[in-house]
């Protein structure tokens, strides 16, 4: 990290410590400038610093700084959004045609075709490979309930209730001990894989992917968040089915595989409900173009993240 980049990061962190209005304004400017270096100038060092800083702003558990952090990150969100490759608006599609288009886009960028997935599900992965893979699975899964909460805040009550049903399942329904992150922790504990709720993903690709999920969930245009939610829910049953079979190959007992067994079936309904929301809420040509742009960007970030995990596994061999 260069001195100039480090200085921008320090300005943001100083505002969190003091919370004075003049420091907050300076921090927003600094975060905007750091984002411009990362996204407009394509500065790799600035990008790594930006994604790590924004991850920390998202993950900080201090409720006293939540309003400030929520406000600050908007300065970076705006720069990133302006750099997302746009999709030109076309005549608006009806719900069935739009969902068919979404399904085709999702299939075209299927993560199961990635070399990482091919190695894990159809190759000869080692126990060390499995530990790395599941460690990143934990990063991608443990805070999903917060993204659902953020997205529901942008929706009218009738549509928010659909997301709340999903959230009800995610957080364990009537039994909080069956919250999905706790079920995943059971597996990771069995395998000796770290599983703390305050774990920080170190890969910039992981931070970029996860930061974008939160940015989209918070976006006032619901098309951003619904595209990401659709992609996550539509891809889950097949992915988790493959992971379930992989764990069986490694001799993992049934009680430790419950997280993946649940997601093999439950997310079929969640994907159907998300598709229904999209059909009702994403009706204009402009919003549909945003939906497709968001889906493509999310999938591209996911592929870069998978590329990074695959490099990590190869480096250990």
C-alpha positions in Angstrom: 0.0 0.0 0.0 1.4 3.4 -1.0 1.6 6.3 1.4 -1.1 8.1 -0.5 -3.5 5.2 -0.4 -2.7 4.6 3.3 -3.5 8.3 4.0 -6.9 7.9 2.5 -7.7 4.8 4.5 -6.5 6.6 7.7 -8.9 9.5 7.1 -11.8 7.1 7.0 -10.8 5.2 10.1 -10.2 8.5 12.0 -13.8 9.5 11.3 -15.0 6.3 13.0 -13.0 6.9 16.1 -14.1 10.6 16.5 -17.4 10.8 14.6 -17.1 14.6 14.3 -19.0 16.1 11.4 -16.0 17.7 9.7 -14.1 14.3 9.9 -17.1 12.5 8.4 -17.2 14.8 5.4 -13.4 14.4 4.9 -13.8 10.6 5.2 -16.5 10.5 2.5 -14.3 12.5 0.2 -11.4 10.1 0.9 -13.5 7.0 0.3 -14.7 8.5 -3.0 -11.1 9.2 -4.0 -10.0 5.7 -3.0 -12.8 4.2 -5.0 -11.9 6.3 -8.1 -8.4 5.0 -7.9 -9.7 1.5 -7.6 -12.4 1.5 -10.3 -11.7 4.4 -12.6 -7.9 4.2 -12.6 -7.8 0.4 -12.2 -5.1 0.7 -9.5 -4.7 -2.8 -8.0 -3.3 -1.6 -4.7 -6.1 1.0 -4.3 -8.6 -1.7 -5.1 -7.3 -4.1 -2.4 -7.3 -1.2 0.1 -10.8 -0.1 -0.9 -12.4 -3.6 -0.7 -10.7 -4.3 2.6 -11.8 -1.0 4.1 -15.4 -1.3 2.8 -15.6 -4.9 4.2 -14.6 -3.5 7.6 -17.2 -0.7 7.3 -19.9 -3.4 6.5 -18.8 -5.8 9.2 -18.1 -3.5 12.1 -20.5 -4.6 14.9 -20.4 -1.2 16.7 -24.0 0.0 16.6 -22.9 3.6 17.5 -21.1 4.0 14.2 -23.7 2.2 12.0 -25.4 5.4 10.7 -22.0 6.9 9.9 -20.7 3.8 8.2 -24.0 3.4 6.2 -23.6 7.0 5.0 -19.8 6.8 4.2 -20.0 3.7 2.0 -22.4 5.5 -0.3 -19.5 7.6 -1.6 -17.7 4.4 -2.8 -20.9 2.7 -4.0 -21.6 5.5 -6.4 -18.2 5.2 -8.1 -18.4 1.4 -8.4 -21.9 1.5 -9.8 -20.8 4.0 -12.5 -18.2 1.5 -13.6 -20.5 -1.5 -13.8 -20.8 -2.4 -17.5 -24.3 -1.3 -18.5 -26.9 -3.3 -20.5 -28.7 -1.2 -23.1 -32.5 -1.0 -22.4 -34.7 -3.0 -24.7 -38.4 -3.2 -25.0 -39.8 -4.4 -21.6 -40.4 -8.1 -21.4 -43.4 -9.8 -19.7 -42.7 -11.7 -16.5 -42.4 -15.1 -18.1 -40.0 -13.9 -20.9 -38.0 -11.9 -18.4 -37.5 -14.9 -16.1 -36.6 -17.1 -19.1 -33.9 -14.5 -20.0 -32.6 -14.5 -16.4 -32.4 -18.3 -16.3 -30.5 -18.3 -19.6 -28.1 -15.7 -18.2 -27.6 -17.7 -15.0 -26.9 -20.9 -16.9 -24.5 -19.2 -19.2 -22.3 -18.3 -16.3 -22.8 -21.5 -14.3 -20.3 -21.7 -11.5 -20.4 -25.5 -11.6 -18.4 -25.3 -14.9 -15.5 -23.5 -13.2 -12.3 -25.5 -12.8 -12.6 -25.2 -9.0 -16.0 -26.8 -9.0 -14.9 -29.5 -11.5 -11.9 -30.3 -9.2 -14.0 -30.4 -6.0 -17.0 -32.3 -7.4 -15.6 -34.5 -10.1 -11.8 -34.6 -9.4 -9.8 -36.0 -6.5 -9.7 -33.2 -3.9 -7.7 -33.6 -0.7 -8.9 -32.9 2.8 -6.8 -29.7 2.7 -8.6 -28.7 -0.5 -12.0 -29.3 1.2 -11.0 -27.2 4.2 -10.0 -24.3 1.9 -13.2 -24.6 -0.1 -15.5 -24.7 3.0 -13.6 -21.9 4.7 -14.7 -19.7 1.7 -18.1 -21.2 1.8 -18.4 -19.9 5.3 -17.5 -16.4 4.2 -20.1 -16.5 1.5 -22.9 -17.9 3.6 -22.7 -16.7 7.2 -24.1 -13.1 6.7 -26.7 -13.9 4.1 -29.4 -13.2 6.6 -28.2 -9.6 6.9 -28.4 -9.1 3.1 -32.0 -10.4 3.1 -32.8 -7.9 5.9 -31.3 -5.0 3.9 -33.1 -5.9 0.7 -36.5 -6.2 2.6 -36.1 -2.6 3.7 -36.4 -1.4 0.1 -39.6 -3.3 -0.6 -43.3 -2.5 0.0 -44.8 -4.6 2.8 -46.6 -7.1 0.5 -43.3 -7.9 -1.2 -41.1 -7.6 1.9 -43.2 -10.4 3.5 -41.8 -12.8 0.8 -38.2 -11.9 1.9 -39.2 -12.2 5.5 -40.3 -15.8 5.0 -36.9 -16.5 3.5 -35.3 -14.8 6.5 -37.5 -16.8 8.8 -36.1 -20.0 7.3 -32.5 -18.6 7.3 -32.6 -17.8 11.0 -34.0 -21.1 12.1 -37.7 -20.5 12.1 -39.1 -21.3 15.6 -35.7 -22.8 16.7 -32.9 -20.3 16.5 -30.4 -23.1 17.1 -31.3 -24.4 13.6 -30.3 -21.1 12.0 -28.5 -21.9 8.8 -25.1 -20.4 9.8 -25.2 -22.5 13.0 -25.8 -25.6 10.9 -22.8 -24.8 8.8 -20.8 -24.2 11.9 -21.6 -27.7 13.0 -19.9 -29.0 9.8 -16.9 -26.8 10.1 -16.4 -27.6 13.7 -16.5 -31.3 12.8 -13.8 -30.8 10.2 -11.7 -28.4 12.3 -12.2 -25.5 9.9 -12.3 -21.9 11.5 -15.9 -20.7 11.8 -16.0 -17.4 13.7 -18.8 -14.9 12.9 -16.2 -12.1 13.0 -13.7 -13.8 10.7 -12.4 -11.5 8.0 -11.9 -12.8 4.5 -8.4 -11.8 3.4 -8.7 -12.3 -0.4 -9.5 -9.0 -2.1 -11.6 -11.0 -4.5 -13.7 -12.3 -1.6 -14.2 -8.8 -0.2 -15.1 -7.4 -3.6 -17.7 -10.1 -4.2 -19.2 -9.8 -0.7 -19.2 -6.0 -0.7 -21.1 -6.0 -3.9 -23.8 -8.2 -2.5 -24.4 -5.7 0.3 -24.2 -2.7 -2.0 -26.9 -4.3 -4.2 -29.1 -5.3 -1.3 -29.1 -1.7 -0.1 -29.6 -0.1 -3.5 -32.8 2.0 -3.7 -33.4 0.4 -7.1 -34.6 -3.1 -6.1 -33.5 -4.6 -9.4 -29.9 -4.6 -8.2 -30.6 -6.7 -5.1 -33.2 -8.9 -6.7 -30.8 -9.9 -9.4 -28.2 -11.0 -6.8 -30.8 -12.8 -4.7 -32.1 -14.7 -7.7 -28.6 -15.8 -8.7 -27.8 -17.0 -5.2 -31.1 -18.9 -4.7 -31.3 -20.3 -8.2 -27.8 -21.8 -8.0 -28.0 -23.1 -4.5 -29.8 -26.5 -4.9 -27.4 -27.9 -7.5 -24.3 -26.5 -5.7 -25.3 -27.8 -2.3 -26.3 -31.2 -3.8 -22.8 -31.5 -5.1 -21.2 -30.5 -1.8 -23.5 -32.9 0.0 -22.2 -35.7 -2.2 -18.6 -34.5 -1.8 -18.9 -34.6 2.0 -20.4 -38.1 1.8 -17.3 -39.2 -0.1 -15.1 -37.8 2.7 -17.1 -39.8 5.3 -18.8 -36.8 7.0 -21.7 -38.1 9.2 -25.3 -37.1 8.5 -25.6 -34.7 11.4 -22.7 -32.6 10.1 -24.2 -32.4 6.5 -27.6 -31.0 7.5 -26.8 -27.5 6.2 -26.3 -28.7 2.7 -29.2 -31.2 2.9 -31.5 -28.4 3.8 -30.3 -26.2 0.9 -30.7 -28.9 -1.7 -34.5 -28.5 -1.4 -35.5 -25.4 0.5 -34.0 -22.9 -1.9 -36.0 -24.3 -4.8 -39.0 -22.5 -3.2 -37.0 -19.4 -2.4 -35.8 -19.2 -6.0 -39.4 -19.5 -7.1 -40.6 -16.8 -4.8 -37.7 -14.5 -5.8 -38.6 -15.0 -9.4 -42.2 -14.0 -8.5 -40.9 -10.8 -6.9 -38.9 -10.0 -10.0 -41.9 -10.5 -12.3 -44.0 -8.1 -10.2 -41.4 -5.4 -9.4 -39.1 -5.3 -12.4 -41.3 -4.2 -15.2 -39.8 -1.2 -16.9 -37.2 -1.5 -19.7 -34.7 0.5 -17.6 -35.2 -1.7 -14.5 -34.9 -4.8 -16.5 -31.6 -3.5 -18.0 -30.4 -2.8 -14.5 -31.4 -6.3 -13.4 -29.3 -7.9 -16.2 -26.3 -5.7 -15.6 -26.4 -6.5 -11.8 -26.7 -10.2 -12.5 -23.7 -10.1 -14.9 -21.6 -8.1 -12.6 -22.3 -10.3 -9.6 -21.5 -13.4 -11.6 -18.3 -11.9 -12.9 -17.2 -11.0 -9.4 -18.1 -14.5 -8.3 -15.9 -16.0 -11.0 -13.0 -13.9 -10.0 -13.5 -15.1 -6.4 -13.5 -18.7 -7.6 -10.4 -18.0 -9.6 -8.7 -16.8 -6.5 -9.8 -19.8 -4.4 -8.6 -22.1 -7.2 -5.2 -20.4 -7.1 -5.1 -20.8 -3.3 -5.7 -24.5 -3.6 -3.2 -25.0 -6.3 -0.5 -23.0 -4.3 -0.8 -25.5 -1.4 0.0 -28.5 -3.5 
